[in-house]
Structure formats: structure tokens, C-alpha cells
Amino acid sequence: MKKQLLFVTQYLHTGGIEKSLLTLLSDLNYEQYDVDLLLFDYSGLLLKEVPREVNILPPLFETFSTPLIKAVPTLIRSKNYRLLIGKLLAGVLSKLAPGVGTGIRWKVYRRILECQRKRYDVAISYIDFFCNYYVTEMVSATKKVVYNHLDYAYSKEKGWPSPSLDRKCFAASDHIVSVAESSKKTLEKFFPECSQKIRVIHNRVSKKTVQEMAKQSNDTHLMKDPHKIKIVTVARLVDEKGVFWALEACQILVKQNYPIIWYLIGKGPLLDELSFKAVELGIEHHFVLLGEKENPYPFMAMADIYVQPSKTEAHCVAVEEAIALFRPIVVTNIPSFQSQIQNNKTGIIAEGSSRGIAEGVRRLIDSKELRWEFTENLQRNSERNQEELNKFYQILSI
């Protein structure tokens, strides 16, 4: 008899967590598992990429990721007053109490979201906070697995999590999956009583899929100037992804007369500010905001240099994708990148600053030989996808 699995996540935008989940869903053995997927809402370009074997359940909260000003008329038209009140309360209360907004919003959400009636063998929350709370409090399952995709110490410093809620959630779970050794260590510092439950399973990408999609036609004609060094970054446009470091690094290199164009792929709340700042610095023709791309891989494949300027990561999927495409890579010196990049062998681990990133990029621009060396070393790297998938299967069977 097949095991009944439930995966819960917020939505399927083009972020790393979503891509990692789709890779996992694509690789599961459906002769052994029946899989339901529960989303908070149906937003995101990657919804259509869910494998056909997966049963997508009705959304929990149809306007979860919709801005409040757009969500209110939608909920009024659909007469969904319960979600409307919840959306308004969660938005207002979280702003009144910065630093504890997550806990306040969950107090509202737990009263308006419906429990799952079906009982599962294993329920898996694939993203931190609300999905973790939902699975541990509102899903019936023999076994419950929650994921940790962040550096808890950094998150705590920023005031994102609710430690009391997380402690309760972790206590109610059977397994906690952290996607990096560095994230596991910080989680253990805050929740030492849960250390025996925490296991590391790295985010995965399908190297074959990434390489095949990189060959698809796309609007990469934007990148075909043979006289320019092409730099690419894929990231959500939020501060923790270091996007302003990238902008400032670009300015430094332009001032040094390097013939570069830096392409930033992604969407987020800092889009307008980044665009304005690029114009203000006079580098709008060198720092190009391409927006969200359903398939960013043709752009990544054409990059002379790939840069991930993050201030924090757990296990960065975009870096794994750049590795799959054998691109010379520059990353910042945060703990998680130490396990993904071998400094001066498969990439450059630069100081976490605009000047540090600019220096790392400059080294690669100045040395075509070094770029080739990194590419050749990446091509020799072993495939670890199956090992990580086996770790997940072990959790399901324990």
C-alpha cells in the first residue's frame, strides 16, 4: 500500500526553495507514494511545473501573498469575509509590533485557516514559519517533518522569527530538516533540546534539467555584445540578498573602466529603489534589472561571471544552478557558501562588502585562465543529488 504524503508550502514563485521542492517532487518514486501538495495560494510562475503525479489541493488562503490593497476588493467580491478579516488583522497588528509580527500573524491565521481532514502517513512543511506551524498544529499525520531554510541567528537579529512558536513547533515535529550544516549549528544553539531531531539535507537542483533549460530560446539577445564582460546575479530583490552590494560593486568596476554589464534577475520590494539608484549613479546601462524570469538559465549560461552577493543564506539554490552550468562564481564569505564553493578552486569567496565583491569580480575579469580553471574544476565535481534524495527517503521510513 502506498504511503500518503502531504507537502505544504506558501506558493511557487521562482525562488530557490520552490525550485528545490519541485526537484524533490520530480524525483520521488510515485509507485511508493501518493502525494498531495497544499499551497497557501496559487501565485507563482512555477505552479505549472508541478509533476502531473502530484495532487494539488485547493489553496489555504487565496490572497496570502497578494498586497493588502489588491486583496481586499478580491475578498469582498468573493464574500470571503473570514479571510478578509484575517488579512486586515494580520497586516495591521504585525505593523504595530515590529519584531514579533510572525507570532501575531500566526495567532490570526490559526483561527481562519481550515484544518486538513485527511490523515497522512507523513506531512512535510517545506518552508519556515507559517507552514511549519500549520503542519504541526493543523494537520493530522503519523509523522511530521519541518524544514529550516535560514540562518536562525541572522533571522533572530532581524526580528523575523517567533522563538516561542518555533520551540513549540519543533517539539511537535518528528524531524527537523536543515538545508546546511551551518544552519543546523545555529538552530542547535537556540534549540539544544531538539538537536537529536535535526538532520541536514541540502537543497538540490537537477543538473540535467538546468543544462537542458539553458539551451532553450530566450531573450538573451540582450547579452550578445562580444565586447562586454557579462555578469549575472539571480536573487530576490531584498536587502539580505546583498543586491545593493552588487549595485555598488558594479559602480566600482565601471569607475575602473572595466567593460561590464551586470544583469540582475529577480523581483522584490527593492526593484524601484535599485532602478532609481542605478540612474543616480550613472550606471543604468551597466546594471540592468531584468525582472523575474521563469527560465533564468540561458542568461546564467551566457555569463562570463556569476555573482551571489548574499548577506545570509542557508543553502543557496541559485549557486547550485550556477555550479550545474560550470560558471566561474563569486560569493560572499558567509558560512553556508563554505560548503558550496572551494575558494580559489571552484570560485572566489569574497569579503562581504561592495568592495570585496568588486575585487573578486576584478580578479576573474583580469584572468581568463582563472575563469577556465574554475570551469574545469566544476566539471570534475561529483554528482551528489542521489545522496541527498536518499537522506529524504530515510526520514520517510524511520
C-alpha positions as a Markdown table, in Angstrom:
| # | Residue | x | y | z |
|---|---|---|---|---|
| 1 | Met | 0.0 | 0.0 | 0.0 |
| 2 | Lys | 1.3 | 3.4 | -1.0 |
| 3 | Lys | 2.3 | 5.9 | 1.8 |
| 4 | Gln | 0.3 | 9.1 | 1.8 |
| 5 | Leu | 2.4 | 12.2 | 1.8 |
| 6 | Leu | 1.4 | 15.9 | 2.2 |
| 7 | Phe | 3.8 | 18.7 | 1.3 |
| 8 | Val | 2.9 | 22.2 | 2.4 |
| 9 | Thr | 4.5 | 25.4 | 1.2 |
| 10 | Gln | 3.4 | 29.0 | 0.7 |
| 11 | Tyr | 3.4 | 29.4 | -3.1 |
| 12 | Leu | 5.5 | 28.6 | -6.2 |
| 13 | His | 7.4 | 31.7 | -7.2 |
| 14 | Thr | 10.8 | 31.4 | -8.8 |
| 15 | Gly | 12.8 | 31.3 | -5.6 |
| 16 | Gly | 15.3 | 28.7 | -4.6 |
| 17 | Ile | 13.1 | 27.0 | -2.0 |
| 18 | Glu | 10.4 | 26.5 | -4.6 |
| 19 | Lys | 12.8 | 25.1 | -7.2 |
| 20 | Ser | 14.3 | 22.7 | -4.7 |
| 21 | Leu | 10.8 | 21.5 | -3.8 |
| 22 | Leu | 10.0 | 20.9 | -7.5 |
| 23 | Thr | 13.2 | 19.0 | -7.9 |
| 24 | Leu | 12.3 | 16.7 | -5.0 |
| 25 | Leu | 8.7 | 16.2 | -6.3 |
| 26 | Ser | 10.1 | 15.4 | -9.7 |
| 27 | Asp | 12.4 | 12.7 | -8.3 |
| 28 | Leu | 10.0 | 10.9 | -5.9 |
| 29 | Asn | 9.1 | 7.3 | -6.6 |
| 30 | Tyr | 5.3 | 7.5 | -7.2 |
| 31 | Glu | 5.0 | 3.8 | -7.2 |
| 32 | Gln | 5.6 | 4.0 | -3.4 |
| 33 | Tyr | 3.9 | 7.4 | -2.6 |
| 34 | Asp | 0.7 | 9.2 | -3.2 |
| 35 | Val | 1.5 | 12.9 | -2.9 |
| 36 | Asp | -0.8 | 15.9 | -2.1 |
| 37 | Leu | 0.6 | 19.4 | -2.3 |
| 38 | Leu | -1.0 | 22.2 | -0.2 |
| 39 | Leu | -0.2 | 25.8 | -1.1 |
| 40 | Phe | -1.2 | 28.9 | 0.8 |
| 41 | Asp | -2.1 | 30.4 | -2.6 |
| 42 | Tyr | -1.7 | 29.6 | -6.2 |
| 43 | Ser | 0.6 | 32.5 | -7.1 |
| 44 | Gly | 3.9 | 32.0 | -8.9 |
| 45 | Leu | 5.3 | 31.2 | -12.3 |
| 46 | Leu | 6.3 | 27.6 | -11.3 |
| 47 | Leu | 2.9 | 26.3 | -10.4 |
| 48 | Lys | 2.6 | 24.7 | -13.9 |
| 49 | Glu | 5.9 | 22.9 | -13.3 |
| 50 | Val | 4.4 | 20.6 | -10.6 |
| 51 | Pro | 4.7 | 17.0 | -11.7 |
| 52 | Arg | 1.4 | 15.5 | -13.0 |
| 53 | Glu | 1.5 | 12.8 | -10.4 |
| 54 | Val | 1.1 | 15.3 | -7.6 |
| 55 | Asn | -2.5 | 16.2 | -6.5 |
| 56 | Ile | -2.7 | 19.9 | -5.9 |
| 57 | Leu | -5.2 | 20.7 | -3.1 |
| 58 | Pro | -7.4 | 23.9 | -3.0 |
| 59 | Pro | -5.4 | 26.8 | -1.6 |
| 60 | Leu | -5.5 | 27.6 | 2.1 |
| 61 | Phe | -5.5 | 31.4 | 1.7 |
| 62 | Glu | -6.2 | 32.6 | -1.9 |
| 63 | Thr | -4.8 | 36.1 | -1.3 |
| 64 | Phe | -1.9 | 35.2 | 1.1 |
| 65 | Ser | 0.8 | 36.8 | -1.0 |
| 66 | Thr | -1.4 | 39.5 | -2.6 |
| 67 | Pro | -0.7 | 43.0 | -1.4 |
| 68 | Leu | -3.4 | 44.2 | 1.0 |
| 69 | Ile | -4.7 | 47.0 | -1.3 |
| 70 | Lys | -5.4 | 44.4 | -4.0 |
| 71 | Ala | -6.6 | 41.6 | -1.7 |
| 72 | Val | -9.4 | 43.5 | 0.0 |
| 73 | Pro | -11.6 | 44.0 | -3.2 |
| 74 | Thr | -11.0 | 40.4 | -4.2 |
| 75 | Leu | -12.1 | 39.0 | -0.9 |
| 76 | Ile | -15.1 | 41.3 | -0.8 |
| 77 | Arg | -16.2 | 40.2 | -4.3 |
| 78 | Ser | -15.9 | 36.6 | -3.3 |
| 79 | Lys | -17.7 | 37.2 | 0.0 |
| 80 | Asn | -14.8 | 35.5 | 1.9 |
| 81 | Tyr | -15.2 | 37.7 | 4.9 |
| 82 | Arg | -13.3 | 35.3 | 7.2 |
| 83 | Leu | -10.1 | 35.6 | 5.2 |
| 84 | Leu | -10.7 | 39.3 | 4.7 |
| 85 | Ile | -10.8 | 40.0 | 8.4 |
| 86 | Gly | -7.8 | 37.8 | 8.9 |
| 87 | Lys | -5.8 | 39.6 | 6.2 |
| 88 | Leu | -6.7 | 43.0 | 7.7 |
| 89 | Leu | -5.9 | 42.0 | 11.3 |
| 90 | Ala | -2.7 | 40.2 | 10.4 |
| 91 | Gly | -1.4 | 43.2 | 8.4 |
| 92 | Val | -2.3 | 45.9 | 10.9 |
| 93 | Leu | -1.2 | 44.0 | 14.1 |
| 94 | Ser | 2.1 | 42.9 | 12.7 |
| 95 | Lys | 3.0 | 46.6 | 11.8 |
| 96 | Leu | 2.1 | 47.7 | 15.4 |
| 97 | Ala | 4.5 | 45.2 | 16.9 |
| 98 | Pro | 7.8 | 45.1 | 14.8 |
| 99 | Gly | 9.9 | 42.1 | 15.6 |
| 100 | Val | 7.0 | 39.9 | 16.7 |
| 101 | Gly | 4.9 | 40.2 | 13.6 |
| 102 | Thr | 5.3 | 36.5 | 12.7 |
| 103 | Gly | 3.8 | 35.4 | 16.0 |
| 104 | Ile | 0.9 | 37.9 | 15.9 |
| 105 | Arg | 0.1 | 37.0 | 12.3 |
| 106 | Trp | 0.0 | 33.3 | 13.2 |
| 107 | Lys | -2.4 | 33.9 | 16.1 |
| 108 | Val | -4.7 | 35.3 | 13.4 |
| 109 | Tyr | -4.1 | 32.7 | 10.8 |
| 110 | Arg | -4.6 | 29.7 | 13.0 |
| 111 | Arg | -8.2 | 31.0 | 13.6 |
| 112 | Ile | -9.1 | 31.4 | 10.0 |
| 113 | Leu | -7.3 | 28.6 | 8.2 |
| 114 | Glu | -9.0 | 25.2 | 7.8 |
| 115 | Cys | -7.5 | 22.0 | 9.2 |
| 116 | Gln | -6.9 | 19.1 | 6.9 |
| 117 | Arg | -9.4 | 16.3 | 7.3 |
| 118 | Lys | -7.4 | 13.6 | 5.7 |
| 119 | Arg | -4.8 | 11.7 | 7.8 |
| 120 | Tyr | -1.4 | 11.3 | 6.2 |
| 121 | Asp | 1.5 | 9.0 | 6.9 |
| 122 | Val | 3.9 | 11.9 | 6.6 |
| 123 | Ala | 3.3 | 15.6 | 6.5 |
| 124 | Ile | 6.2 | 17.8 | 5.3 |
| 125 | Ser | 6.3 | 21.5 | 5.7 |
| 126 | Tyr | 8.9 | 22.7 | 3.2 |
| 127 | Ile | 9.4 | 26.3 | 4.4 |
| 128 | Asp | 9.9 | 28.0 | 7.7 |
| 129 | Phe | 7.4 | 29.8 | 10.0 |
| 130 | Phe | 3.7 | 29.6 | 8.9 |
| 131 | Cys | 3.9 | 26.3 | 7.0 |
| 132 | Asn | 5.8 | 24.7 | 9.9 |
| 133 | Tyr | 3.2 | 25.9 | 12.4 |
| 134 | Tyr | 0.4 | 24.8 | 10.1 |
| 135 | Val | 1.7 | 21.3 | 9.7 |
| 136 | Thr | 2.4 | 20.8 | 13.5 |
| 137 | Glu | -0.8 | 22.3 | 14.7 |
| 138 | Met | -3.5 | 21.7 | 12.0 |
| 139 | Val | -2.5 | 18.6 | 10.0 |
| 140 | Ser | -3.2 | 15.0 | 11.2 |
| 141 | Ala | -0.2 | 12.8 | 10.3 |
| 142 | Thr | 1.7 | 9.8 | 11.8 |
| 143 | Lys | 4.9 | 11.7 | 11.2 |
| 144 | Lys | 5.6 | 15.4 | 10.8 |
| 145 | Val | 8.7 | 16.9 | 9.2 |
| 146 | Val | 9.5 | 20.6 | 9.2 |
| 147 | Tyr | 12.2 | 22.4 | 7.2 |
| 148 | Asn | 14.7 | 25.1 | 8.2 |
| 149 | His | 15.9 | 27.1 | 5.2 |
| 150 | Leu | 17.6 | 30.0 | 7.1 |
| 151 | Asp | 20.3 | 31.1 | 9.4 |
| 152 | Tyr | 18.3 | 31.4 | 12.6 |
| 153 | Ala | 20.8 | 33.7 | 14.3 |
| 154 | Tyr | 20.7 | 36.2 | 11.4 |
| 155 | Ser | 16.9 | 35.9 | 11.3 |
| 156 | Lys | 16.6 | 36.5 | 15.0 |
| 157 | Glu | 18.8 | 39.6 | 14.7 |
| 158 | Lys | 16.4 | 40.9 | 12.1 |
| 159 | Gly | 13.4 | 40.1 | 14.2 |
| 160 | Trp | 11.7 | 37.7 | 11.8 |
| 161 | Pro | 11.0 | 34.6 | 13.9 |
| 162 | Ser | 9.0 | 33.9 | 17.0 |
| 163 | Pro | 11.2 | 31.7 | 19.1 |
| 164 | Ser | 8.4 | 30.6 | 21.4 |
| 165 | Leu | 6.3 | 29.4 | 18.4 |
| 166 | Asp | 9.3 | 27.7 | 16.8 |
| 167 | Arg | 10.1 | 25.9 | 20.1 |
| 168 | Lys | 6.5 | 24.6 | 20.3 |
| 169 | Cys | 6.6 | 23.7 | 16.6 |
| 170 | Phe | 9.9 | 21.8 | 16.8 |
| 171 | Ala | 8.8 | 19.9 | 19.9 |
| 172 | Ala | 5.7 | 18.7 | 18.0 |
| 173 | Ser | 7.7 | 17.6 | 14.9 |
| 174 | Asp | 9.4 | 14.2 | 14.4 |
| 175 | His | 12.2 | 15.5 | 12.2 |
| 176 | Ile | 13.7 | 18.9 | 11.5 |
| 177 | Val | 15.5 | 19.2 | 8.2 |
| 178 | Ser | 18.1 | 21.9 | 7.9 |
| 179 | Val | 19.5 | 22.6 | 4.4 |
| 180 | Ala | 23.0 | 23.3 | 5.5 |
| 181 | Glu | 25.5 | 22.3 | 8.3 |
| 182 | Ser | 25.9 | 26.0 | 9.2 |
| 183 | Ser | 22.2 | 26.5 | 9.6 |
| 184 | Lys | 22.0 | 23.3 | 11.7 |
| 185 | Lys | 24.6 | 24.6 | 14.1 |
| 186 | Thr | 22.8 | 27.9 | 14.7 |
| 187 | Leu | 19.5 | 26.1 | 15.1 |
| 188 | Glu | 21.0 | 23.9 | 17.8 |
| 189 | Lys | 22.3 | 26.9 | 19.7 |
| 190 | Phe | 18.8 | 28.3 | 20.0 |
| 191 | Phe | 17.0 | 24.9 | 20.5 |
| 192 | Pro | 19.5 | 22.5 | 22.0 |
| 193 | Glu | 16.7 | 20.2 | 23.2 |
| 194 | Cys | 15.9 | 19.5 | 19.6 |
| 195 | Ser | 19.4 | 18.6 | 18.4 |
| 196 | Gln | 18.7 | 14.9 | 18.0 |
| 197 | Lys | 15.9 | 15.7 | 15.6 |
| 198 | Ile | 17.8 | 17.9 | 13.3 |
| 199 | Arg | 19.2 | 16.4 | 10.1 |
| 200 | Val | 20.9 | 18.1 | 7.1 |
| 201 | Ile | 19.6 | 17.5 | 3.6 |
| 202 | His | 21.0 | 20.0 | 1.1 |
| 203 | Asn | 18.8 | 21.8 | -1.4 |
| 204 | Arg | 19.1 | 20.1 | -4.7 |
| 205 | Val | 18.8 | 21.0 | -8.4 |
| 206 | Ser | 18.6 | 18.7 | -11.3 |
| 207 | Lys | 21.9 | 19.3 | -13.2 |
| 208 | Lys | 20.4 | 17.7 | -16.3 |
| 209 | Thr | 17.2 | 19.8 | -16.2 |
| 210 | Val | 19.2 | 23.1 | -15.6 |
| 211 | Gln | 21.5 | 22.3 | -18.5 |
| 212 | Glu | 18.6 | 21.4 | -20.9 |
| 213 | Met | 16.6 | 24.5 | -20.0 |
| 214 | Ala | 19.7 | 26.7 | -20.5 |
| 215 | Lys | 19.6 | 25.7 | -24.2 |
| 216 | Gln | 16.0 | 26.9 | -24.7 |
| 217 | Ser | 15.4 | 30.1 | -26.7 |
| 218 | Asn | 15.1 | 33.2 | -24.6 |
| 219 | Asp | 15.5 | 36.9 | -24.8 |
| 220 | Thr | 19.3 | 36.5 | -24.3 |
| 221 | His | 19.9 | 38.7 | -27.3 |
| 222 | Leu | 20.3 | 41.4 | -24.7 |
| 223 | Met | 23.6 | 39.8 | -23.7 |
| 224 | Lys | 25.3 | 39.3 | -27.0 |
| 225 | Asp | 27.7 | 42.2 | -27.0 |
| 226 | Pro | 31.0 | 40.5 | -27.6 |
| 227 | His | 32.9 | 43.5 | -26.2 |
| 228 | Lys | 31.3 | 43.3 | -22.8 |
| 229 | Ile | 32.1 | 41.1 | -19.7 |
| 230 | Lys | 28.7 | 39.7 | -18.7 |
| 231 | Ile | 28.0 | 39.3 | -15.0 |
| 232 | Val | 24.8 | 37.7 | -13.8 |
| 233 | Thr | 23.1 | 37.6 | -10.4 |
| 234 | Val | 19.8 | 35.8 | -9.6 |
| 235 | Ala | 18.2 | 36.9 | -6.4 |
| 236 | Arg | 15.1 | 38.2 | -4.7 |
| 237 | Leu | 15.3 | 42.0 | -4.5 |
| 238 | Val | 15.6 | 42.2 | -0.8 |
| 239 | Asp | 18.4 | 43.6 | 1.4 |
| 240 | Glu | 19.5 | 40.2 | 2.8 |
| 241 | Lys | 20.4 | 39.1 | -0.8 |
| 242 | Gly | 23.0 | 41.8 | -1.0 |
| 243 | Val | 21.6 | 43.5 | -4.1 |
| 244 | Phe | 22.9 | 46.9 | -3.1 |
| 245 | Trp | 26.3 | 45.5 | -2.7 |
| 246 | Ala | 26.1 | 44.2 | -6.2 |
| 247 | Leu | 25.0 | 47.7 | -7.5 |
| 248 | Glu | 27.8 | 49.4 | -5.7 |
| 249 | Ala | 30.4 | 46.8 | -6.8 |
| 250 | Cys | 29.2 | 47.4 | -10.4 |
| 251 | Gln | 29.8 | 51.2 | -9.9 |
| 252 | Ile | 33.3 | 50.5 | -8.6 |
| 253 | Leu | 34.2 | 48.4 | -11.6 |
| 254 | Val | 32.7 | 50.9 | -14.1 |
| 255 | Lys | 34.8 | 53.6 | -12.5 |
| 256 | Gln | 37.8 | 51.4 | -13.0 |
| 257 | Asn | 36.9 | 51.3 | -16.7 |
| 258 | Tyr | 36.0 | 47.6 | -16.9 |
| 259 | Pro | 33.7 | 46.9 | -19.8 |
| 260 | Ile | 30.9 | 45.2 | -17.9 |
| 261 | Ile | 27.2 | 44.7 | -17.9 |
| 262 | Trp | 25.7 | 43.3 | -14.7 |
| 263 | Tyr | 22.4 | 41.6 | -15.2 |
| 264 | Leu | 20.2 | 41.2 | -12.1 |
| 265 | Ile | 17.4 | 38.7 | -12.4 |
| 266 | Gly | 14.6 | 38.7 | -9.8 |
| 267 | Lys | 11.7 | 40.6 | -8.3 |
| 268 | Gly | 11.1 | 42.1 | -4.9 |
| 269 | Pro | 10.3 | 45.2 | -3.0 |
| 270 | Leu | 13.6 | 46.9 | -3.8 |
| 271 | Leu | 13.1 | 46.9 | -7.6 |
| 272 | Asp | 12.2 | 50.6 | -7.9 |
| 273 | Glu | 14.8 | 51.7 | -5.4 |
| 274 | Leu | 17.5 | 49.8 | -7.3 |
| 275 | Ser | 16.4 | 51.2 | -10.6 |
| 276 | Phe | 16.4 | 54.8 | -9.3 |
| 277 | Lys | 19.9 | 54.3 | -7.6 |
| 278 | Ala | 21.4 | 52.9 | -10.8 |
| 279 | Val | 20.3 | 56.1 | -12.7 |
| 280 | Glu | 21.5 | 58.3 | -9.9 |
| 281 | Leu | 25.0 | 56.6 | -10.0 |
| 282 | Gly | 25.0 | 56.9 | -13.8 |
| 283 | Ile | 25.4 | 53.1 | -14.3 |
| 284 | Glu | 21.9 | 52.3 | -15.6 |
| 285 | His | 23.4 | 50.9 | -18.9 |
| 286 | His | 25.9 | 48.8 | -16.9 |
| 287 | Phe | 23.5 | 47.5 | -14.2 |
| 288 | Val | 20.4 | 46.0 | -15.9 |
| 289 | Leu | 17.4 | 44.9 | -14.0 |
| 290 | Leu | 15.7 | 42.1 | -16.0 |
| 291 | Gly | 12.9 | 41.3 | -13.6 |
| 292 | Glu | 11.7 | 37.8 | -12.8 |
| 293 | Lys | 12.4 | 35.1 | -15.4 |
| 294 | Glu | 10.6 | 31.7 | -15.4 |
| 295 | Asn | 13.7 | 30.3 | -17.0 |
| 296 | Pro | 16.9 | 32.3 | -16.0 |
| 297 | Tyr | 19.3 | 29.5 | -17.1 |
| 298 | Pro | 20.0 | 30.8 | -20.7 |
| 299 | Phe | 21.1 | 34.1 | -19.1 |
| 300 | Met | 23.2 | 32.2 | -16.4 |
| 301 | Ala | 24.8 | 30.0 | -19.1 |
| 302 | Met | 25.9 | 33.1 | -21.1 |
| 303 | Ala | 27.5 | 34.8 | -18.0 |
| 304 | Asp | 31.3 | 35.2 | -18.0 |
| 305 | Ile | 31.0 | 35.5 | -14.2 |
| 306 | Tyr | 28.2 | 34.6 | -11.8 |
| 307 | Val | 27.9 | 36.5 | -8.5 |
| 308 | Gln | 25.9 | 35.8 | -5.4 |
| 309 | Pro | 26.3 | 38.8 | -3.1 |
| 310 | Ser | 24.1 | 37.5 | -0.2 |
| 311 | Lys | 24.4 | 38.6 | 3.4 |
| 312 | Thr | 22.8 | 35.4 | 4.6 |
| 313 | Glu | 21.8 | 32.1 | 3.1 |
| 314 | Ala | 21.2 | 28.5 | 4.2 |
| 315 | His | 22.0 | 26.6 | 1.1 |
| 316 | Cys | 21.7 | 28.7 | -2.0 |
| 317 | Val | 19.9 | 27.1 | -4.9 |
| 318 | Ala | 21.0 | 29.8 | -7.4 |
| 319 | Val | 24.6 | 28.9 | -6.6 |
| 320 | Glu | 23.9 | 25.2 | -7.2 |
| 321 | Glu | 22.4 | 26.2 | -10.6 |
| 322 | Ala | 25.5 | 28.2 | -11.5 |
| 323 | Ile | 27.6 | 25.2 | -10.5 |
| 324 | Ala | 25.5 | 23.0 | -12.7 |
| 325 | Leu | 26.3 | 25.4 | -15.6 |
| 326 | Phe | 30.0 | 25.4 | -14.8 |
| 327 | Arg | 30.1 | 29.2 | -14.4 |
| 328 | Pro | 33.0 | 31.0 | -12.7 |
| 329 | Ile | 31.5 | 32.1 | -9.4 |
| 330 | Val | 32.0 | 34.9 | -6.8 |
| 331 | Val | 30.2 | 34.6 | -3.5 |
| 332 | Thr | 30.4 | 36.4 | -0.2 |
| 333 | Asn | 32.2 | 34.9 | 2.9 |
| 334 | Ile | 29.1 | 33.7 | 4.8 |
| 335 | Pro | 29.2 | 30.2 | 6.4 |
| 336 | Ser | 26.8 | 28.4 | 4.0 |
| 337 | Phe | 28.9 | 29.2 | 0.9 |
| 338 | Gln | 31.9 | 27.5 | 2.5 |
| 339 | Ser | 30.2 | 24.1 | 1.8 |
| 340 | Gln | 29.2 | 25.0 | -1.7 |
| 341 | Ile | 32.3 | 26.7 | -3.1 |
| 342 | Gln | 36.0 | 25.8 | -2.7 |
| 343 | Asn | 37.8 | 29.1 | -2.5 |
| 344 | Asn | 40.2 | 29.6 | -5.4 |
| 345 | Lys | 39.3 | 26.2 | -6.9 |
| 346 | Thr | 35.7 | 26.4 | -7.9 |
| 347 | Gly | 35.1 | 30.1 | -7.2 |
| 348 | Ile | 36.1 | 33.1 | -5.2 |
| 349 | Ile | 34.8 | 33.6 | -1.7 |
| 350 | Ala | 35.0 | 37.4 | -1.3 |
| 351 | Glu | 34.7 | 39.8 | 1.6 |
| 352 | Gly | 31.0 | 40.6 | 2.3 |
| 353 | Ser | 31.0 | 44.2 | 1.0 |
| 354 | Ser | 30.7 | 46.0 | -2.3 |
| 355 | Arg | 34.5 | 46.5 | -2.4 |
| 356 | Gly | 35.1 | 42.8 | -1.6 |
| 357 | Ile | 32.7 | 41.6 | -4.3 |
| 358 | Ala | 34.2 | 44.1 | -6.8 |
| 359 | Glu | 37.7 | 42.8 | -6.0 |
| 360 | Gly | 36.6 | 39.2 | -6.6 |
| 361 | Val | 35.0 | 40.0 | -9.9 |
| 362 | Arg | 38.0 | 42.0 | -10.9 |
| 363 | Arg | 40.3 | 39.0 | -10.4 |
| 364 | Leu | 38.2 | 37.0 | -12.7 |
| 365 | Ile | 37.9 | 39.7 | -15.4 |
| 366 | Asp | 41.7 | 40.1 | -15.3 |
| 367 | Ser | 42.4 | 36.4 | -15.7 |
| 368 | Lys | 40.6 | 34.4 | -18.4 |
| 369 | Glu | 42.8 | 31.5 | -17.3 |
| 370 | Leu | 41.4 | 31.6 | -13.8 |
| 371 | Arg | 37.9 | 31.5 | -15.2 |
| 372 | Trp | 38.7 | 28.5 | -17.3 |
| 373 | Glu | 40.3 | 26.8 | -14.3 |
| 374 | Phe | 37.2 | 27.2 | -12.2 |
| 375 | Thr | 35.0 | 25.9 | -15.0 |
| 376 | Glu | 37.2 | 22.8 | -15.5 |
| 377 | Asn | 37.2 | 22.1 | -11.7 |
| 378 | Leu | 33.4 | 22.4 | -11.6 |
| 379 | Gln | 33.0 | 20.0 | -14.5 |
| 380 | Arg | 35.0 | 17.4 | -12.5 |
| 381 | Asn | 32.8 | 17.8 | -9.4 |
| 382 | Ser | 30.9 | 14.7 | -8.4 |
| 383 | Glu | 27.1 | 14.4 | -8.5 |
| 384 | Arg | 25.6 | 14.4 | -5.0 |
| 385 | Asn | 21.9 | 14.6 | -5.9 |
| 386 | Gln | 21.1 | 10.9 | -5.3 |
| 387 | Glu | 22.8 | 11.0 | -1.9 |
| 388 | Glu | 20.5 | 13.9 | -0.7 |
| 389 | Leu | 17.4 | 12.2 | -2.1 |
| 390 | Asn | 18.3 | 9.0 | -0.2 |
| 391 | Lys | 18.5 | 11.1 | 3.0 |
| 392 | Phe | 15.0 | 12.2 | 2.4 |
| 393 | Tyr | 13.8 | 8.7 | 1.9 |
| 394 | Gln | 15.4 | 7.7 | 5.1 |
| 395 | Ile | 13.4 | 10.2 | 7.0 |
| 396 | Leu | 10.2 | 8.9 | 5.4 |
| 397 | Ser | 11.0 | 5.4 | 6.5 |
| 398 | Ile | 12.3 | 6.0 | 10.0 |
